[in-house]
Amino acid sequence: MPDVRLDPSWSHELLALQSMASTIESDLEELMQLVVERALRMVRTASGAMIDLCDLDERECRAASGSAAAYLGYRQPVTGDLFRDCIDGRRGQLCRDTQADRRVDADFCRKAGIGSIILAPILYEGSAVGTLKLFGHEADCFGDEEFLVAQLLAGTIVTGLAALERDDAYRALEHMGKRFRATFEQAAVGMAHVGMDGRFLLVNDKFCEVIGHSRAMLLDSSYQQITHEADLEADVRHVERLLSGRSASYTLEKRYIRSDGSAVWTNLTVSLVRDESGKPEFFVAVVEDIGRRKAAEQRALHDPLTGLPNRRWLIEHFKGEFGRRPAQSTVIAYLDLDGFKAVNDRHGHAEGDRCLSDVATCLERSMRSQDSICRIAGDEFVLLMPDIDRERALEIIAHFQAEVADLCRLRPWSIGVSAGAVMIDGKAYPHWEDILEAADKLMYEAKRSGEGNTLFRYVDETLAAA
């Protein structure tokens, strides 16, 4: 059996389907076909999907995909214990093994290559008017999560049924809401309804677990209050796009602040529900905990010895932040430790590692809060100083060199720091690789002119045009 039965993005697919369902005008056939096609994308172990609608004592296959496509248009009497249990009881049915479940025709299923079945009722006006059926080739293809997804998918068909009877639209939506609430709390992802002012209207248990707040606290607060301040602006900007109609939904990686003060990374998907007149009513939010993935990404972007950002981080930062002309002058300094090889040779690599960690600490003490420092090779560092002038940049580098000199008085080794620094502005702006190369060359010139020196230059038109 596959390790992953559900597509990781199934919640996003469901939101997209709900959004499309609201725009399909009186075309039930189109909506039902969308549902069976999306079902195979969302439930990876499903080999076929079909929708039967009941008509008196018969049922007709009105939509089908995958291995069930051959049954499209097929009519048969409303028989079979599994189907009857679903329709009469208005409850979903899960057949894990067609060869062991007496409610199905085992011989027919064996010949058709059907090992598992999910039946989800399509409820309308208090009655089950049909079913969404998922087939799996093998036994035990489906579990509780796939069972829940099938029921949520069946709920979207109610939108199409309601479109056929405009006079009863409000009642149909009310029934759909009841259906949603019946499965809302069982969802394997965090789900919430959020009012137009940002206050939480409804949250399920998984949402509380992921966000790290009690239901009572969430229902007495807004998403703005628990969003990490660094992510709030982007979130609000996306919300504005939803309200203006420029987007139907959005997905954003953002942090929430838990009740203990810690931050949790989530993948947030939001869609906007509007009333019949098009007026916004509330937001539907789906959150998934991506803390482990973000932690792995952080490890990949940081040096394990010093904890500083590494060369990969530096390159990505340059491409993002320096991919456009800066509004203010920025200084990039390339730093190299003089005499570091002797530390390893005389005192061993363990002491060499301690030396690098001590130097990293000195760097962090010397720089400003808006500066960044990276370890890009063994004893080479790059210091980024935005919005700064020449004098202040040289002062920071000199302070770091002095900190290292003080450190050497307390250690059994002695090292120095040579630096090459370049300044860029909006007038002359070269490619980021040329910036690093220029700073690197200056650093080696400084080292050749005498250990512990610093050379500085402004980026000129020649380098900018290179």
N, C-alpha and C positions, 0 to 999 in steps of 0.2 A: 504493500500500500504506500502511496506517496506520503511524505512527511507533512506536506502542506496541502490541505484539502481546499482551503479558501484562498482566492487571490488576495494578497495583502491590501490591495486597493479596493476591496469590495464595497466598503462604506462610501468611497468616492463615487463608484459606479452607481450605487443606489441613489445618492443625491442627484447625480446627473440624470438618471432615469426619472426621478420625481420631477425635476425641473422640465424635462422634455414632455412628460405626461401633462403638465399644466398648459403646454402650448399646442397640443394636438387637439384640434377643434373637431369634435363629434366623429372622430375616426377611431372606433374601438378596435377595428382589425389591425390598424397600424400600431396601436399601443400594445396589443397583445403579442404581436410579432416581435416588437422591441423587447418585451419582457422575456420571452423564451430565448432570444438570442443573447441578451445580457446574462441570463441565468447560467448559461454554459461558460461565460467568461468569468463570472464571479465564483461559481462552485466548480472547482477544477476536476473533481471526481465524477461529475455528471457527464454522461455520454449523450443524453437526449433530454429534451424538455418539450412539454405540450400543454395546451390549455383546452379543457373540455367545458362547454357551457350546456346546462340542462335545458331541455325543451319538452315539457310534460314528462313522458316516460322514456325519453331518449336523451342521449348526450351526444354532442357533436364536437369533433376536434376542430377548433377554430384557428389555432396557431401551433406550429411545431418547428423544431430545429434539431440538428444533430441526428442521432439514430432514430428519433421519433418523427422525422420529416415525412416518412412514408405514410403516416397516419393522418395527414392533413385532409380534412373534409370527411373523414370516416365517422359514420353514425352507428350507434349500437344501443341496445336497451340499457337502462340504468340498473345494472346488476353488479355483483361482486361485493363481497363483505367489506373489503378495504375501502372501496369507493363509497359504499353505503354508510360505513362508520364515519367517514369524513363529511358527507353531505348531511346525514340525519343528525349527527352530533355537533356539526358546525365546528369541528376541531381538526387540526392537522394530524396526519397519520404517518408514522415512520415504519417502513418494513425493512429491517436490516438484512434479512436473508430470505429471498423468495422461495428457496427450497425447504425452509423450515417454518414459514409462516402460513398457517392454514387459511388465511383470509384471501390468498391469491392462488391463481392457477399455476402450480409449480411446473407442469409440463410445458405450458405455453411460454412461461418466462425462461425456461431452460433453452427452448428452441430459438427464442428471440434474443437471447444473450442478455437477459435482465437479471441482475443479482441483487439489486437494492432499489427501493422505491420511496420517494417522498410525495405525499399528497397534501397540498395546502388549500383550504377552502377559500373561495372568492365570496365574500360576504357582502350582501347588499339588502338594505331595508329589512334587516333582521333575519334574512334567509341565506343559505348557501346556494348560490346560483350556478356554481361551477367549481372547477379545481385547476390548480397549477400542479403538474406532475413532473417530477425529475426522476430519470432512470440512471442507474449505475451498472456497469458491466459485471462487477464483482459484488460478492456479499460484503457488508460492512463498509460500503463506500461512503456512507453518510453518518454523521454524528449530530449532536445537539446543535452545534453552531450552524451546520448546513440546513438543519431543520428550521432554525430561526430565520435564516436568510430567505428561504423559500416562502415563509409566511409573510415577511416584509415585502417581497416581490409581489405576492398575490394581492397585497393591500394597494399597490399602485394601480391595479386594474380598476379599482372602484372609481378612480378619476374619470376613466373613459365611460363607465356606466352612468355616472352622474351627468356627463356632457350630453348624453342622449335624452335626458329628462331635465331640462333647465328649470322647470318649475319646482323640482324636488332637489335642487343642487345643494341647498343648505343642509337638508336632512342627510344627503349622501355624504357630505363632508363630515357631518357629525358622526356618522357611523364609521367613517374611515379614521376619525380621531380616536374613537373607542378601540378600533382594531389596533391602531398604533400603540396606544397606551397598554394594551394587553401584552405586547411583546417588548415594549420600551425598556422595562426593567431587566429583561433577560439578555439584552444585547451584550456582546462580548467586547464592545468598544464603548467609550464614554459618550453619552448623548445628552444634549440639553436644548431647551427652548429658551430663547433670550428675547426680552422685550425691546422695543425700539429705543428705550433709554439706556440699554445695556444691562438691565437687571435680569437676573435669572428667574424664569417662570416655572421651569420644570427641569429636574436633573435625575438621571438614573444612578444606581449604586456604583457602576463602573466609573462614571464621571467623578463622583466623590472620591473614589479610590485613587484615580490617576492624579487629580488636582490636589488631593491631600487636605480637603476641608469637609466638614460635616454638611449634610443636606440643609440643616437649619441655618447654618452660617451662609451658605451659598444663596439660599432663597432670600436672604436679608441683605444681599450685596450685589454688585455689578461686576462684569468681566473687567472693567477698567481698574477696579480696586485690587484685583488679584493678578493682573498682568505685569510681568517684569517691565520696569520703566524703559528699558532699552528696546523693547518690542512693541510698546503701546502705539507709537506713531504709525508704524507700518500696518498694524491691525486696524486702526481707525481709518487709515487711508483706503484700505480694501473695503471696509464697511461703506464708506462714502461712494465707492464705485458701484457697489450693489444697489444702494438706494437710488443712484442716478440712472440705473438701468444699463450701465456700461459693461457689466458682467453679471452672469447668472449665479455664479458661485466662486469661491476662492479657496485655495489651500495655502497654508502658511506654517512654517516651523517657528514656534514661539515658546517662550518660557512663562510659566505661571509660578507665583510665589505661594508655597504651601503654608499651612498654619504654623509650622515650626521654623519658618523663615528661609527654608531651603528652596532652591529653584528646581523645577522639573521641566525638561524639554518635551514638547508634544508636537505631533503633526495635527494641525487644526484644519478642518474643512467646514465651510459655512455656506449655507444657501439662504435665500430670503423667500418667505411665504407671503404672498399678496392675496387680498380678498378679491371678490368677483369684479370690483371696479378698478382693480389694479393698485389699490392703496396698500402699502407695506403693513403687515400685521405682526410678524415676529420672525426671528432667525432660528434656523436649525443648525446646531453645531455638533460636530463629531470630533472627538479627540482620541489620539492614540499615543501611548507613552513611547518615546524614542530615545529615552535617556541612555540606554546601552550603546545605541549606534552613535549618538553624539559624543559619548565618552571615548569610543573607539576612534572617532574622527579627531578628537582633541589629542589623543595619544599619537596619532599619525602626524600631527602638525607641531609636536613639541619634542624637544630634546629630553630623553629620559634621565640624563645625568644632572643637568642644571635646571630643568623645568622651563627653560626659555623656549620661545617659538624657534622652529628650525628653518632650514633653507626652503622647504616646501611651503611653509607658511609665508615666508618672505616673498616668494615668487607670486603666490596667489594674492598677497596683499598689494604688491606692486601692480599687478594686472587690474585689480579692482580699484584701489584708491588712487593710483598714479596713472590709470588709463585715460585720465582727462587732465587738462591743465589745472594746476593748483591755483587757488585764489591768492594764497600767501606764499612767501618764500619757504622752502623746505630744505633742510640739510640732511644729507646721507653720509654717515661716517663709517669707514671700513677700519676696523681695529684688529691688531695682531699683537700677540704676546711675545716679547723679546726674551729669549733665554728659556723658553718653556721646555724645549727638548732636553735640556740639562736636568730639569726637575725629574722627568721620567728616568733618565739614564742614571742619575745619582741616588734618587730616593724611591724609585719604583713607580709603577703605574697607579697604585692605590693613592699615593701622595699626589701624583699628577691629577687624578680625578678630584681630589680634595682642593687642589689649587684652582681648577676650573670652576668648581662650585663656589669657592671664595670670591673669585673674580666676578662671577655672575651676580653675587650679592652686592659687591661694590658698584657694579654697573647700575643695578636697580636702585641703589641708594642715591646715585649721582644724578640720574635723569629725572625729568619732570613727569607729571602724571600723564600728559598727552603723548609722551615719547614712547617708542617701542625699541626693544633690544632683542636681537636674534643671535643664536650660535649657529653658524652655517658650516663650520668645519672644525677640526680638532681644537685649534687655539685661535680661531678667527671669529670675530663678531661683527655685526652690522647694527649701527644705531640710527634710527629714523627720528628726526626732530622737525615736526611741522610747525609752521607759523613762528619763525625764529629769525633773528638777524645773525650776522657773522660773529659779532662780539660775544653774544650769549652762547652760541654754539661752541666756540672755542673755550669759553669759560666752563661749560659742562664737561668737555673732553679733558681739560686740565684738572678739573676737580676729580674726575675718575682716575687719572694718572697719579694724582696725589694720594688718593685712597689706596691704590695698589701699592704705592711706595710705603705707606704706613703699615699695610698688611704684611709686607715682606719683613718688617722689623720683628714681627711676632711668629714668623714661620722659619723653617730651616732652609729655605730657598730664597732666591732673589730673581725677580722678573721685572720687565718694564713693558710699556705699551707704546707702540707706534701707530699713528693714525693718519688716514687720508680722508679729507672731507670735501664734498662738493655741494654747492647750493644751486637749486633750480627755482625758477619762477615761471609765470605765465608768458614771459617774453621769449624765452629760449627753452624749449622743452623737448629733450631727446627721448628715445625709447628707453624703457626701464633697464634693459640689458646694458645699454651704453652708459647709463648712470652708474651702475654697479662696477662696470669695468673701469670707468674713470676714477672712482673712489679707490678701487683696488690698486691701480697703477700709482696713484698718489701715495698710498700707504707704503708700497715698496720703495718709492723714492725717499720717503721719510725714513724708512729703516736703513737705507743705504747711506743717507746723510748723517745718521747718528741715532742709535737706539733711543726711544722715548720721545722722538720728535713728532710734530703734527704739521702736515701740509694742507693748505686750504686753497680752493679755487672756485670761481663762479663758472657755471656752465655757460659757455659762449655759443655764438651762432654756428661755429665750426662743428662743435660736438652735437649740437641740436640737429644739424643737417646730415650728420654721419649716418 
